[in-house]
Amino acid sequence: MRFCSLGSGSSGNAAVIEARSGTTTSRVLVDCGFTQRELGARLARAGLSPEDLDAVFVTHEHADHIGSAIGVARRHGLPLWMSRGTWHAIGEPVLPGGLLNFARDGSPIVVGDLELDPFTVPHDAREPLQLACSDGRMRLGVLTDAGSGTPHLVARLQGCAALILECNHDRGMLARSRYPASLKARIGGAYGHLANDSAAHILAQCLHPGLRHIVAAHLSRENNLAPLAAEALAAACGGDPRDIVVADAVLGASWLELA
């Protein structure tokens, strides 16, 4: 099992999760916050094309996550998964041939050799979901948009060999930013985005010897710095050496193997 980020930030988010078993390979695109042309270019950089995908999972309706997902699913005949709340929020589009599928908390989704386990999170969207993914041996947790940690999401991220974890902002930088007070309150609120220290607190509750890869994601260009996010996550690990990577908005993060 391996995964990569195609880019993560307010301008767009997407990741590919891949499982290989014998002669079969299964790949799921998690979020599609780019145009179809940009997605194709970013997949090519990862050695893939849209034809290599088996399904698309959209976490929620915000443009930097859903992007061109509907068009990609239609053009390439890909099963598309989202919550019913997300579907309502984007105007209830119709897809041909049963491509549209509804996901919900606690109902696993099987895509070839991958099992996706959606769970609800506090975020200012209609019915946002994040994921834990497994190939039957290893487990990857994806938490890219949440305003705060909850016992429910922490429980669903237990036992992961890798985490993609939102580190949206540094609290001091957000407080000093030129953002209006209302936007600061939204971002820093319980249904906004995770600050570095909040992400570190969630990580500390998920630590175990098998957790080796941690990817900081969705960093704000204005209100965070990669070294600050990495420092917060490293501190949460208590000095235990682990692979901490910060996903770039443009370059994403290279393939990481779960082994």
C-alpha positions, 0 to 999 in steps of 0.5 A: 500500500502506498499514497501520495499527495497531488497538492494540498492547500486552499487552492486545491486538494487531492491524494491518491491511495494505492493497494497492490495484491498479486497481479491487481492494483487498486487506486482511489483519488481522495478529493479532486480540487483541481480542473481536469487539465490540472489534475491530469498534469499532477497525476502525470507527475506521480506516474499516473493518468485518470485511466489508472484510477478506480474510484473518486471519493469526495470529502465535502463540497468546498471547491478546493476539494470537489473541484472537477470531480463530477466531470472527471467521473463522467469523462472517465466512467469512474465511480464517485463517492460522497455523502448525501449531504455533499450531493445536496450541497452541490445541486444534486447532479445526476451521473450516468450508469450508477456512477454516483454512490453515497457514503456515510459514517461507519459504512465501509466502501470496498474498491478492489483491494482497498477498504475505505472507512468514512467518518464524520468530522466537525467542519462547516460543510453539509455532511463532511467525511474523512477516511481511514483506508486499509488494504487488509494489512496496513491502515492510512488515516486522512484528516484534511478538514476539521475544526477540532479533534473529537473522540469519534475521529480520534477513535477512527484514526487509531492503528494507522501506519500513516496519517495525512493530517491537516495543519492549516494555521499557526494561531499567532500568525492567524491572529496577526493576519489581515483577515477580517475578524469574522474570517479569523473566527471561522477558521479558528472555530470548532467547525473551521480548520485545525491549528498546528497545536490542535493537529499535534494534540490529535497526533499525540492521541494516535501514536503507536509504534507502527505509525511511521509516516505523517504528512502535514496537509492543507497549510494556509499560505498566509497563516502558516509555515512548513517549519512550524507545522513540522515542529509541532508534529515532531514535538507531539511524537516526543522525540521518537524519530518518524517520517514527517513530510509537509505537503506542498500546495503545488508539488504535493508530497511524493509516494510513501510506502506503508510497509 
